[in-house]
Amino acid sequence: MKNVEMSVEGNILTIKVDLTRDFGPSSSGKTIIIASSEGNQSVPGKEAIKIGLNVYKKK
């Protein structure tokens, strides 16, 4: 994952993303990628639960 931290406490999923970082343009070139789970990923400790996350801004 790029710039994504996930943790689970009880039944609460917390996602942390540093909004000051970027990883350059998306494949279409229309946006700048800030963070990505790079596809669907399992939630820590809850393997049956998946998350897909993309954080981006307009170019």
Z-matrix of the N, CA and C atoms (Angstrom, degrees):
N
C 1 1.452
C 2 1.526 1 108.73
N 3 1.288 2 114.82 1 146.44
C 4 1.456 3 121.05 2 178.83
C 5 1.513 4 110.11 3 -102.72
N 6 1.342 5 117.02 4 113.44
C 7 1.465 6 122.45 5 171.82
C 8 1.529 7 113.08 6 61.88
N 9 1.328 8 118.02 7 31.83
C 10 1.469 9 121.86 8 179.90
C 11 1.525 10 108.43 9 -128.07
N 12 1.322 11 116.33 10 125.62
C 13 1.465 12 121.70 11 173.10
C 14 1.520 13 107.61 12 -116.75
N 15 1.314 14 117.07 13 130.84
C 16 1.464 15 121.60 14 177.96
C 17 1.514 16 109.34 15 -123.05
N 18 1.324 17 115.70 16 143.42
C 19 1.456 18 120.75 17 173.26
C 20 1.526 19 108.50 18 -145.96
N 21 1.320 20 114.98 19 153.21
C 22 1.462 21 121.36 20 178.75
C 23 1.517 22 107.96 21 -122.37
N 24 1.322 23 115.68 22 128.11
C 25 1.463 24 122.40 23 175.25
C 26 1.517 25 106.61 24 -126.25
N 27 1.327 26 115.97 25 110.29
C 28 1.468 27 119.54 26 -173.68
C 29 1.516 28 108.48 27 66.18
N 30 1.315 29 116.31 28 -119.94
C 31 1.459 30 121.50 29 178.69
C 32 1.527 31 112.41 30 -109.18
N 33 1.332 32 117.34 31 19.57
C 34 1.463 33 121.92 32 -177.27
C 35 1.524 34 110.06 33 -111.30
N 36 1.331 35 116.26 34 122.91
C 37 1.452 36 122.86 35 174.67
C 38 1.522 37 108.29 36 -93.32
N 39 1.332 38 116.22 37 127.20
C 40 1.454 39 121.73 38 176.86
C 41 1.524 40 108.47 39 -114.05
N 42 1.333 41 115.63 40 131.65
C 43 1.458 42 121.92 41 179.53
C 44 1.522 43 107.98 42 -118.23
N 45 1.329 44 116.54 43 129.19
C 46 1.462 45 121.28 44 177.72
C 47 1.525 46 108.86 45 -117.20
N 48 1.346 47 115.14 46 131.56
C 49 1.459 48 122.61 47 178.00
C 50 1.518 49 107.88 48 -134.94
N 51 1.325 50 117.09 49 129.61
C 52 1.461 51 121.84 50 175.13
C 53 1.527 52 107.40 51 -81.84
N 54 1.324 53 117.39 52 108.19
C 55 1.459 54 122.31 53 -174.92
C 56 1.524 55 113.05 54 -75.59
N 57 1.338 56 117.96 55 -5.81
C 58 1.462 57 120.16 56 178.87
C 59 1.527 58 112.23 57 -87.41
N 60 1.305 59 118.26 58 -11.24
C 61 1.463 60 121.67 59 -177.89
C 62 1.522 61 110.73 60 -92.52
N 63 1.329 62 116.69 61 157.62
C 64 1.458 63 120.04 62 169.03
C 65 1.521 64 109.49 63 -148.61
N 66 1.313 65 115.14 64 157.44
C 67 1.458 66 122.39 65 -176.36
C 68 1.519 67 111.37 66 -118.74
N 69 1.328 68 116.07 67 23.28
C 70 1.453 69 120.38 68 176.74
C 71 1.514 70 112.78 69 87.20
N 72 1.327 71 115.39 70 -171.99
C 73 1.462 72 119.96 71 -174.69
C 74 1.529 73 112.81 72 -72.82
N 75 1.321 74 114.51 73 152.38
C 76 1.460 75 120.88 74 172.96
C 77 1.523 76 108.94 75 -68.77
N 78 1.321 77 117.00 76 172.58
C 79 1.465 78 120.08 77 -179.31
C 80 1.531 79 111.82 78 -63.32
N 81 1.332 80 117.64 79 -29.49
C 82 1.472 81 120.37 80 177.98
C 83 1.525 82 111.50 81 -79.96
N 84 1.345 83 116.13 82 -20.29
C 85 1.451 84 120.78 83 -179.03
C 86 1.520 85 114.33 84 82.76
N 87 1.327 86 117.41 85 2.91
C 88 1.468 87 121.03 86 -177.03
C 89 1.522 88 112.94 87 -85.89
N 90 1.334 89 116.93 88 -22.34
C 91 1.462 90 120.73 89 -176.30
C 92 1.521 91 110.34 90 -134.42
N 93 1.342 92 114.80 91 164.81
C 94 1.466 93 122.22 92 174.43
C 95 1.524 94 107.47 93 -106.77
N 96 1.317 95 117.10 94 127.36
C 97 1.470 96 121.69 95 -178.30
C 98 1.521 97 109.75 96 -79.57
N 99 1.324 98 116.56 97 126.25
C 100 1.467 99 123.06 98 175.98
C 101 1.531 100 110.02 99 -97.84
N 102 1.331 101 116.66 100 -40.65
C 103 1.465 102 121.31 101 179.77
C 104 1.521 103 108.99 102 -158.61
N 105 1.325 104 115.54 103 153.86
C 106 1.459 105 120.09 104 178.16
C 107 1.524 106 110.13 105 -156.50
N 108 1.313 107 115.32 106 142.43
C 109 1.460 108 119.59 107 172.30
C 110 1.527 109 109.61 108 -82.28
N 111 1.328 110 117.23 109 -4.38
C 112 1.461 111 123.49 110 179.96
C 113 1.523 112 110.87 111 56.33
N 114 1.316 113 115.22 112 53.18
C 115 1.464 114 121.71 113 -178.00
C 116 1.516 115 110.08 114 100.31
N 117 1.309 116 115.36 115 -176.25
C 118 1.463 117 120.17 116 -179.74
C 119 1.525 118 110.16 117 -75.85
N 120 1.338 119 115.61 118 133.45
C 121 1.458 120 122.80 119 -179.78
C 122 1.521 121 109.24 120 -126.96
N 123 1.311 122 116.54 121 153.84
C 124 1.465 123 120.80 122 175.45
C 125 1.520 124 109.89 123 -74.93
N 126 1.317 125 115.27 124 143.30
C 127 1.461 126 121.49 125 174.47
C 128 1.529 127 107.36 126 -73.38
N 129 1.338 128 118.11 127 135.33
C 130 1.472 129 120.19 128 -178.24
C 131 1.539 130 112.39 129 -54.07
N 132 1.323 131 115.73 130 125.59
C 133 1.457 132 121.42 131 177.92
C 134 1.525 133 114.03 132 78.39
N 135 1.321 134 117.41 133 -1.33
C 136 1.477 135 122.40 134 -179.67
C 137 1.525 136 107.33 135 -135.14
N 138 1.318 137 117.13 136 65.07
C 139 1.462 138 122.91 137 -170.18
C 140 1.530 139 113.94 138 -56.26
N 141 1.318 140 118.44 139 -26.17
C 142 1.466 141 121.22 140 -179.41
C 143 1.532 142 112.13 141 -78.03
N 144 1.332 143 116.78 142 -14.47
C 145 1.464 144 121.62 143 -179.23
C 146 1.523 145 108.17 144 -99.84
N 147 1.329 146 115.65 145 129.19
C 148 1.466 147 121.17 146 -177.17
C 149 1.525 148 110.55 147 -114.25
N 150 1.345 149 115.21 148 155.15
C 151 1.459 150 121.45 149 175.67
C 152 1.526 151 107.93 150 -139.38
N 153 1.325 152 115.19 151 141.69
C 154 1.459 153 122.72 152 172.54
C 155 1.519 154 106.88 153 -125.40
N 156 1.338 155 117.82 154 124.06
C 157 1.454 156 120.71 155 -173.83
C 158 1.519 157 110.45 156 -134.43
N 159 1.329 158 115.99 157 131.73
C 160 1.457 159 122.57 158 171.47
C 161 1.519 160 107.76 159 -133.54
N 162 1.338 161 115.78 160 128.64
C 163 1.461 162 121.88 161 176.17
C 164 1.516 163 105.65 162 -120.47
N 165 1.336 164 116.59 163 127.01
C 166 1.454 165 119.69 164 -176.01
C 167 1.522 166 110.29 165 -151.19
N 168 1.336 167 115.16 166 168.62
C 169 1.461 168 120.80 167 176.22
C 170 1.526 169 107.90 168 -135.24
N 171 1.327 170 115.08 169 157.73
C 172 1.467 171 119.73 170 177.17
C 173 1.517 172 109.43 171 -65.58
N 174 1.301 173 116.21 172 146.69
C 175 1.456 174 122.84 173 -179.30
C 176 1.514 175 111.09 174 -68.80
